[in-house]
Structure formats: structure tokens, C-alpha cells
Amino acid sequence: MDNSSTDEEIELCVNCGKETQYKKSDHIDTRLGYIKGAGQLCSRCNYNDKFIKKMHY
């Protein structure tokens, strides 16, 4: 089984479904917008998520 093609796949945003700047093989500790238990957010959804949380506190 060849995992190299899977490793090169681009992560999709779990919120909007758009492609992110990260590959599935990129370690989660090096990513911005990764939510454990949910998945990767694109930069726009990550920004909106942080902005909304900031407004509620």
C-alpha cells in the first residue's frame, strides 16, 4: 500500500471545506488552526473563530 499519495493530499477545512495550506502529512503541532478532535481550519475560518471567541470574552 502506497501512503505517499495520501501524505501529499491537502487538508480541507472542517468548517467551510476549502483547501488549507497544510498537507495531511504535516505534523499538527506545527499548524495554525488545528483543533484536536475536530480537524484543520483554513486561515479565514481560524481568524473568524479567534475573532468570535475574543468578542465573547
C-alpha positions in Angstrom: 0.0 0.0 0.0 1.4 3.4 -1.1 0.9 6.1 1.5 3.0 8.7 -0.4 0.0 9.9 -2.4 -2.2 10.2 0.8 0.6 12.1 2.6 0.7 14.7 -0.1 -3.1 15.3 0.0 -4.1 18.8 1.1 -6.1 19.1 4.3 -9.6 20.6 3.9 -11.1 23.0 6.3 -13.6 21.2 8.6 -15.7 24.3 8.7 -16.0 25.5 5.1 -14.5 22.7 3.1 -11.9 24.8 1.3 -8.3 23.7 0.9 -5.9 24.7 3.6 -2.2 25.4 3.3 -1.3 22.2 5.0 -0.7 18.6 3.8 -2.1 15.7 5.7 1.5 14.7 6.4 2.2 18.0 8.2 2.5 17.5 12.0 -0.4 19.0 13.9 2.0 20.7 16.4 3.3 22.9 13.5 -0.1 24.0 12.2 -2.1 27.1 13.0 -5.9 26.5 13.2 -5.8 22.8 14.1 -8.4 21.8 16.6 -7.8 18.4 18.3 -10.8 16.2 17.9 -12.2 18.2 15.0 -9.5 18.9 12.4 -7.9 21.7 10.4 -9.4 25.1 9.8 -8.4 27.3 6.9 -6.8 30.6 7.7 -10.1 32.5 7.2 -12.1 30.2 9.5 -9.3 30.2 12.0 -9.3 34.0 12.1 -13.0 34.2 12.4 -13.1 31.6 15.2 -10.5 33.6 17.2 -12.3 36.9 16.5 -15.7 35.5 17.6 -14.2 34.0 20.8 -12.4 37.3 21.6 -15.7 39.2 21.2 -17.5 36.9 23.7 -14.9 37.3 26.5 
